[in-house]
Amino acid sequence: MADPLALFGYETLGPIASGAFSQVVRARQVGSGGEVAVKSWTRAKLARAPHHVAAMKAEVGVLRLLQQSRHPNIANMVELLESRSLIFLVLEYCNGAPA
């Protein structure tokens, strides 16, 4: 199966977490080699649960507002990507190690 992030210049490295309507994976930006976390939603699942669409939009909206502050204690949003079947929220990767 092809990596759905390859279209956007990322390579999936492995899973971080999974829920009923989204999943989070660790990925690498192919050009820079920088690691990111990518949360994805399947459009088909979202279509069956309008309340999850509202929650996703609220999450993205808050992260867009916080993106300007570049706060060191927040996994800041890098970009929002969309394909025909998936929506991807690319975030800074936080490995849990002390700074």
N, C-alpha and C positions, 0 to 999 in steps of 0.2 A: 504494500500500500504506500502511496506517495505521501510525503510529508506536506500537510496543508500549509505550513508556514513557509515552505520553500519559495512559493510565489512572491513572497514579500521580503525575501533576503534573509530569512532566519532558518536555523536548523534546530529541530527539537532534540533535546538531550535526555529528557526523562520526566516522569510524572512528579508532581509535588503534592497535589490534592485533587479530590474529585467529589462532586456533589450531584444532586439530582438534576440540576439544570446547567451546571458549568463545571469546567475542570481547569486546573492550573498546571502548566508544565514549565520546566526550565528549558531555556533555549539560548542559542548563540547567534549573534548577528554575524552573518557570513563575512562581510567586509572588514569589520573592526575586531571581531572575535570577542566582543563584550557580551557578557551574560545578562539575560533578562528573564523575568517571569512573565508568562503569557496566560491570561485567563481567557477562556473561550466559551461561547454559548452557541448552541445549535439552533438555527432559525426555526426548524421544524418543531422542536420542543417549546421554544418561546411562543410559537403561534398557538399552541394549545394551552398556554398559561399566561394570560394578559397581565396578571399581577407580578409575574417575574420580569416581564418587559419593563414595567414601571420601576421595579427595583434596580434593574440593570441600568436604565437611563438615569436614575438618581445617583447610583454609584459613579457612573462616568461623569455626570455633572459635577459632583463634589470633587472628584479627582482633577477635573479640568480647572476648577477654581484654585485648588491647592497647588497645582502644577506651577503656577506663577511664583509661589513662595520658595520652591525648591527646599522644603523643610527636611533637615537631616534625619528625622525620626519617622518619616513617611515613605513608603514605597511609591515614589512619584510616577505618574503616568508618563510614558515615553511617546506613545501614539496609539490611535484607534484604527484598526484595519478591518475591512469587510470583504468577504467573498460571497459567492452566491448562496452558500449553505451555512457559513459560520461568521461570527463576529469575534474579533480578537482585541483584547485590551492588553497592550504591552506595557509592563511596569518595570521599574528598576528591580534587579534581583537582590534580595537580602539573604545572605547565607547564614545569618544568625551568629556570626563571629563578632566579638567586640571590636569596635573601631580603634 
